[in-house]
Amino acid sequence: MSDRRPVYRSEFIDDHPLYAIVMRGAPVNRENSIMPSSVLSVRLSRQERALLETASSQVRTNVSDFVRRKALEAAELDVLECRIVTIPAKDWDRFEAWVRKPSREISALKDLARRPPTWRK
């Protein structure tokens, strides 16, 4: 069994603090793994259940698939908005090398920044 305790590490790069939590353990790969089936039980009021049934029927799926999909979408958004980035220990040196690289100019992004927004046209 792998040690999943976080390792807290902070460093300063160009006088700016850089914080990371390094988690030990194998990364989850949804595409290459078979997801086992498990049950998640949630208590709902009658009104909440009716709303979920109505919404799931409108998109032509069952309540279970609808709730699973919407819960996963919400979880992914929450994870993306997380202010702490988790970097596996095996990737820490590569991350530090990337952070220390000088920035590079991307001409397409400069061109895009010069264009007026579409809502102002």
Sequence and secondary structure as in RCSB ss.txt:
>XXXX:A:sequence
MSDRRPVYRSEFIDDHPLYAIVMRGAPVNRENSIMPSSVLSVRLSRQERALLETASSQVRTNVSDFVRRKALEAA
ELDVLECRIVTIPAKDWDRFEAWVRKPSREISALKDLARRPPTWRK
>XXXX:A:secstr
     EEEEEEEETTEEEEEEEE S    TTTS            HHHHHHHHHHHHHTTS HHHHHHHHHHHHH
HHHHHT SS B  GGGHHHHHHHHHS     HHHHHHHHS  GGG 
